Amino acid sequence: MAQGPTNSGRLSIDDWIQAGFAILADEGLQALKVDRLCSRLGVTKGSFYWHFKDMAGYRAAVMQAWGELRDRDRSQFGDLGHLAPRDRLSRMMASLLGERQWTLERAMREWARTDPEVAASVRAADQLILAAVRTAFTDAGFDAEEADVRANATFAAGIGFLHLFPGPPDRALAAQKDRFLDVMFKP
């Protein structure tokens, strides 16, 4: 995705989306306004309305772009089946707790609390993650019921990590993640 204006000097829809992601991540949904976007990009409101009919259309585009970004990030989960279950979960957690996802994931979850469409998108993504986590525990030899309990606990811990730590993952979080996985894979 582009990080600034395209080579022609004109902003693309992706430039607007990236600015929205940055505002969401840095300041939250309440700051996602036309004036704030224009200020961040150094353009007039006319540029915004050239690309989007209104703020509702813009927010829909941001939500769709986040869904596509999220799906790309999670698409690799299917390719991890060759790894041992614990290694698979470690890689999944690392991708979900990556620096890029850290603040944006939290912001989207906050947005989901007030927007049913965003909430549905977040829930659908969560179900895919839970299924992959559950499969890892089943592959590790846990029965279906135990795999389900451990998958739910692992998922809840991952969401908790997003809210407990003020910034992107560091060594302390990585060490806690590894210790957590050791506990979750004990019979």
Residue, then its C-alpha position, 0 to 999 in steps of 0.5 A: m500500500a502506498q505511504g504518500p501521494t502517488n508519483s503524479g502528485r495526486l492523492s490516491i484512494d490508498d493515500w486517504i486510507q493510509a492516512g485514516f489508518a494512521i489517525l485511527a492508530d494514533e488518535g482513535l475513531q473520534a479523530l477520524k474526520v475530514d478536517r483531520l484527514c486533510s490536515r494530515l495530508g496537506v490538502t483541501k476538503g475538495s480533494f477528500y470529496w473528489h475521492f469520497k461522497d461523504m464520511a460514511g463512504y470513506r469509513a466504509a472504504v477504510m473498513q474494507a481496506w482493513g479487512e483486506l489487510r487483515d485477510r492478507d496478514r492471516s492468509q499465511f496461517g494455512d501455510l503453517g501446517h507443516l510446523a509443530p503446533r507450538d511453533r505454528l501458534s508462536r508464528m501466528m501470535a507474532s504476526l498478529l502482534g506485529e508492530r504494524q498491527w498493534t495499534l490499528e488492531r486495537a483501534m478497529r476493535e474499539w470501532a467495532r464496539t459502536d459499529p455493527e458492520v465493523a463488529a461483524s468483520v472483526r467477529a468473522a476474522d476472529q472466528l478464522i483465527l480461533a479455528a486455526v488456533r483450535t486446529a493447532f491444539t488438536d494437532a498437538g493431541f488435545d481432544a476437541e473439548e480441551a482444544d476449544v478451551r485452550a484456543n479460547a484462552t489463547f485467543a483471549a490472552g492475545i487480545g489482552f496483550l493488545h490492551l495491556f502493553p502500551g506500545p508494540p511488542d518488545r522483548a518482555l512481551a515476547a518472553q511472556k508469549d513464549r512462557f504462555l505457550d509453554v503453559m498452554f501446551k502442557p498436558 
